[in-house]
């Protein structure tokens, strides 16, 4: 480093004394010689700029050295110039807040420092020639490449607030490490999210660290970016898995389930309004972008840190690898099912890869299965001979699952309702038998349950649904239609747009949400109360004169989540066009108050099932006759937050009729008497019902 000093000037004479060399010094940053400022007696040295050894180009300023040059009042007694005392400038070092990023600049800056500083009182060396300035003799010129302003500001901030800078650096690094670890270890089910799941040692992190250590800078950055984006995408899929397991009882299918987001958007609009649905969707997109950015930046930061500290990173990686192998070999676990040596991410990727393969393979296999139908070629006069002349009703009650009958929170109210409604049926001359069916879906996607029950095929995903509805599979309504002995109608208030599946199901006339004459309010997702839908069915269809009996497929929706607000039963003669429900809807509970609270959701769900069952039985008692046969069932269990984690997929099913011969034909099914199946009542897969039903009521298979 060079330091410019001021010397005492001699009196102006024709020439300087021979024994005193010229010591006039012009500082590099001072005004040009000859200006008034340069001729003043006091000269100020410029600040010595020393580049700090920081990656962020923190600048260290040398202390300002000032010396006064006073003219001697007696020119004849001129003294030799005196070198002012210069305080020693310490060697520029990184501040205590030096981070690993700053160490890379250390070798470069050290080369710019002078080997020693001038001691106080030392004589200034003579210039080699009068034209050479003293500053040129003192030290070689140092060229410093200017840094961008943002780096200078950042470096200055770090020097000004060293403790805060240190805390910020460690905090950022810790957050990056936590993000990567959480992403690698995140479970796919909400009930498995606990602290023990995140204190394991992921093998993927060890392999990743080893790779980033050995790669050069550019390949390292590229690999870190790809790894970060991949880790972010896997995190998003993990969140989707948690949501799907919570609502549908299964993980997210990366091939088939993208189409369900449009249905989810519609559900949000019906529950929270268009503004609320848009806000939730925007928040979801923002979170996805944030997750991708956060995981990417975290991997890059950790990779750069490992590269700057290769020796330490290598040792740490080796130690962790040894620990992982040891724990894996010994089977060390924090708790049952939670090993310290984790392969969670690799297993998740393997599962998703296999899921994609199974899905693609299933499409071709299911297409072959759907073409096989034992009753497809059965002549019309050999179909359903045991039900000729009967008015048939197949009714689905939304989310009516086994938990409604057996859960300790919901069961008391639902069981009491089933008992009371069964008593009404008995008094009206009806009898019932009930059993269990295992639904192909859970928590939602009701159409999968409907199609499974009516087609006799296991329709567990959207791909199978598209395949079967594009074909000519014989459905239960289609079988009644094929005989020519029934007119088929559908009452489906949940359908709010075109429904091409009507042809597949064999439904001649469809009554959806637009042509049932309803003038009242929606009840969240449900377009109209069940009592109104059944009343409209009676007014528009059942009460009319028909040449043939009816085969009616009815889907009731009042027990659809979020179970708020719930309609109330009103006197039958006051149902009208549904306007009476305006006051009931306004007085009801808000969806947002129910959907986020598990306990409240269970209570309101139970009430909604009671309402739907009561509406249906009241209709049957009032409008049914000796030829009426009702089959009603649930399409699936409610979401896991209501039915409970790991609940079964069973739903109750009942057959109700006045004619004892109808129930006699299913005596060998061993179903329970009444509307409530027992715990030991047989459980069938839902797709088995079609063939059993057709066979029991006189249909002859024709393979």
PyMOL commands that set and color helices and strands:
alter all, ss='L'
color gray80, all
select helices_A, chain A and resi 75-77+100-110+134-138+149-160+162-185+190-192+195-198+203-214+217-248+257-308+310-330+344-370+380-382+385-387+402-406+411-427+446-455+462-469+476-483+501-505+530-542+572-574+581-587+591-595+598-623+640-643+660-664+667-669+686-696
alter helices_A, ss='H'
color red, helices_A
select strands_A, chain A and resi 42-44+49-51+59-61+66-68+201-202+333-335+338-339+341-342+391-397+431-438+486-492+509-512+549-556+628-634+650-657+672-673+683-685
alter strands_A, ss='S'
color yellow, strands_A
deselect
rebuild
show_as cartoon
